[in-house]
Amino acid sequence: MNIIAALALPFALMQSAAEVEGSRFEQCVTQIEADAPAAYETAMSWAAEGQSVNAYRCAAMALIDMERYQEGARRLESLARAISSNNNGVQAELFSQAGNAYLLARLPANARAAFSQAMAAIGNDPAQMPDLLIDRAAPTPWKPIGGAPRKISPHRWICAPMMQRRCACARRRG
């Protein structure tokens, strides 16, 4: 029994660390809405502690919320390139978020390149491909017909697939 417990302990610790990492990321993203500059500083301190992908991701999202779209997009792209290609789901998410941030920065060529990299990362995953194709085809961020203001915060906008963004804008307009 003691051998089994000793063998199971590292797996339990890994799972616990992953839960703490996820919780810390959620707290950081929540802080972005309240105070993006403070969230950026928190994320960078967290990144200095342990080189966490989620810490750097949160810092990039905070930059995007502060309307530093191009800088945030570049950081997301760099992060996507730095992580292992074995983690292609996260890599695709990061490239997709970078593409959406480039759209906010009004840099459609950079956005298209980032979306193309996201598509390459996921291969032919039928669940993600339609949103990436729609996003890649968008020349600018989608806005509701009639020019109604978008009430979606930038860091949330880059995380949502295109169809969810359209529905959110339509609900706010209606």
C-alpha positions as CSV (number, residue, x, y, z in Angstrom):
1,M,0.0,0.0,0.0
2,N,2.8,2.5,0.8
3,I,4.4,1.9,-2.6
4,I,1.2,2.7,-4.4
5,A,0.7,5.8,-2.3
6,A,4.3,6.9,-3.0
7,L,3.8,6.4,-6.8
8,A,0.4,8.2,-6.8
9,L,1.7,11.2,-4.9
10,P,3.6,12.9,-7.8
11,F,0.4,12.6,-10.0
12,A,-1.7,14.2,-7.3
13,L,0.8,17.0,-6.9
14,M,0.9,17.6,-10.7
15,Q,-2.9,17.7,-10.8
16,S,-3.0,20.1,-7.8
17,A,-0.4,22.4,-9.5
18,A,-2.4,22.4,-12.7
19,E,-5.5,23.4,-10.7
20,V,-3.6,26.2,-8.9
21,E,-2.2,27.4,-12.3
22,G,-5.7,27.5,-13.8
23,S,-7.2,29.3,-10.8
24,R,-4.4,31.9,-10.8
25,F,-5.0,32.5,-14.5
26,E,-8.7,33.0,-13.9
27,Q,-8.0,35.5,-11.1
28,C,-5.6,37.3,-13.4
29,V,-8.1,37.6,-16.2
30,T,-10.8,38.8,-13.8
31,Q,-8.4,41.4,-12.5
32,I,-8.0,42.7,-16.1
33,E,-11.6,43.9,-16.1
34,A,-11.1,45.8,-12.8
35,D,-7.6,47.2,-13.4
36,A,-5.7,46.1,-16.5
37,P,-2.3,47.9,-15.6
38,A,-2.3,46.2,-12.2
39,A,-3.2,42.8,-13.8
40,Y,-0.3,43.3,-16.2
41,E,2.1,43.9,-13.3
42,T,0.7,40.9,-11.4
43,A,1.1,38.7,-14.4
44,M,4.7,39.8,-15.0
45,S,5.5,39.1,-11.4
46,W,3.9,35.7,-11.7
47,A,5.9,35.0,-14.9
48,A,9.1,35.9,-13.1
49,E,8.3,33.3,-10.4
50,G,8.0,30.4,-12.7
51,Q,7.9,31.2,-16.4
52,S,4.2,30.2,-16.6
53,V,2.6,30.3,-20.1
54,N,-0.6,31.4,-18.5
55,A,1.2,34.3,-16.7
56,Y,2.6,35.6,-20.0
57,R,-0.8,35.0,-21.7
58,C,-2.5,37.1,-19.0
59,A,0.0,39.9,-19.4
60,A,-0.6,40.0,-23.2
61,M,-4.4,40.0,-22.6
62,A,-3.9,43.0,-20.2
63,L,-1.9,44.8,-22.8
64,I,-4.8,44.3,-25.3
65,D,-7.3,45.5,-22.7
66,M,-5.2,48.7,-22.4
67,E,-5.6,49.1,-26.2
68,R,-1.9,48.1,-26.8
69,Y,-3.2,45.7,-29.4
70,Q,-0.1,45.2,-31.6
71,E,2.2,44.6,-28.6
72,G,-0.3,42.2,-27.0
73,A,-0.6,40.3,-30.4
74,R,3.2,40.1,-30.8
75,R,3.5,38.6,-27.3
76,L,0.8,36.1,-27.9
77,E,2.5,35.1,-31.2
78,S,5.9,34.8,-29.5
79,L,4.4,32.7,-26.8
80,A,2.7,30.4,-29.3
81,R,6.0,29.8,-31.1
82,A,7.9,29.2,-27.8
83,I,5.7,26.4,-26.5
84,S,6.0,22.8,-27.6
85,S,4.3,21.8,-30.8
86,N,3.0,18.8,-28.9
87,N,0.7,21.3,-27.2
88,N,-1.0,22.3,-30.4
89,G,-4.4,23.1,-28.9
90,V,-2.9,25.9,-26.7
91,Q,-0.6,26.9,-29.6
92,A,-3.7,27.3,-31.9
93,E,-5.6,29.3,-29.2
94,L,-2.6,31.7,-28.8
95,F,-2.2,32.2,-32.5
96,S,-6.0,32.8,-32.9
97,Q,-6.0,35.3,-30.0
98,A,-3.0,37.1,-31.6
99,G,-4.9,37.2,-34.9
100,N,-7.9,38.8,-33.3
101,A,-5.6,41.3,-31.5
102,Y,-4.1,42.2,-34.9
103,L,-7.6,42.8,-36.2
104,L,-8.2,45.2,-33.3
105,A,-4.9,46.9,-34.3
106,R,-6.2,47.2,-37.9
107,L,-3.3,45.0,-39.2
108,P,-5.2,42.5,-41.4
109,A,-2.1,41.0,-43.0
110,N,-0.6,40.1,-39.6
111,A,-4.0,38.8,-38.5
112,R,-4.3,36.5,-41.5
113,A,-0.8,35.2,-40.9
114,A,-1.6,34.4,-37.2
115,F,-4.9,32.7,-38.2
116,S,-3.0,30.7,-40.8
117,Q,-0.5,29.6,-38.1
118,A,-3.4,28.6,-35.8
119,M,-4.9,26.5,-38.6
120,A,-1.6,24.8,-39.2
121,A,-1.3,24.1,-35.5
122,I,-4.7,22.3,-35.2
123,G,-4.4,20.5,-38.5
124,N,-7.8,19.5,-39.7
125,D,-9.8,19.6,-36.4
126,P,-13.3,20.1,-37.7
127,A,-14.5,21.6,-34.4
128,Q,-12.1,24.6,-34.6
129,M,-11.6,25.1,-38.3
130,P,-14.8,27.0,-39.2
131,D,-14.2,29.8,-36.6
132,L,-10.6,30.1,-37.8
133,L,-11.6,30.3,-41.4
134,I,-14.2,33.0,-40.6
135,D,-11.8,35.0,-38.5
136,R,-9.1,34.7,-41.1
137,A,-11.5,36.1,-43.8
138,A,-12.4,39.1,-41.6
139,P,-10.6,42.3,-42.8
140,T,-11.4,44.1,-39.6
141,P,-13.1,43.4,-36.2
142,W,-16.8,42.6,-36.7
143,K,-19.1,45.3,-35.7
144,P,-22.9,45.2,-35.7
145,I,-24.9,46.6,-38.6
146,G,-25.7,50.3,-38.1
147,G,-22.5,51.0,-36.2
148,A,-23.9,50.2,-32.7
149,P,-21.0,50.4,-30.2
150,R,-19.4,47.2,-29.2
151,K,-19.6,46.6,-25.4
152,I,-17.3,43.6,-25.3
153,S,-14.0,44.2,-23.5
154,P,-11.0,43.6,-25.8
155,H,-9.4,40.8,-23.8
156,R,-12.7,38.9,-23.9
157,W,-13.2,39.7,-27.6
158,I,-10.0,38.0,-28.6
159,C,-10.8,34.8,-26.7
160,A,-14.3,34.2,-28.2
161,P,-14.9,32.5,-31.5
162,M,-16.3,34.8,-34.2
163,M,-19.8,33.4,-34.0
164,Q,-20.0,34.0,-30.2
165,R,-18.8,37.6,-30.8
166,R,-21.4,38.2,-33.4
167,C,-24.2,36.9,-31.1
168,A,-22.9,39.0,-28.2
169,C,-22.9,42.1,-30.3
170,A,-26.4,41.4,-31.7
171,R,-27.8,40.8,-28.2
172,R,-26.4,44.1,-27.0
173,R,-27.8,45.9,-30.0
174,G,-31.3,44.4,-29.7
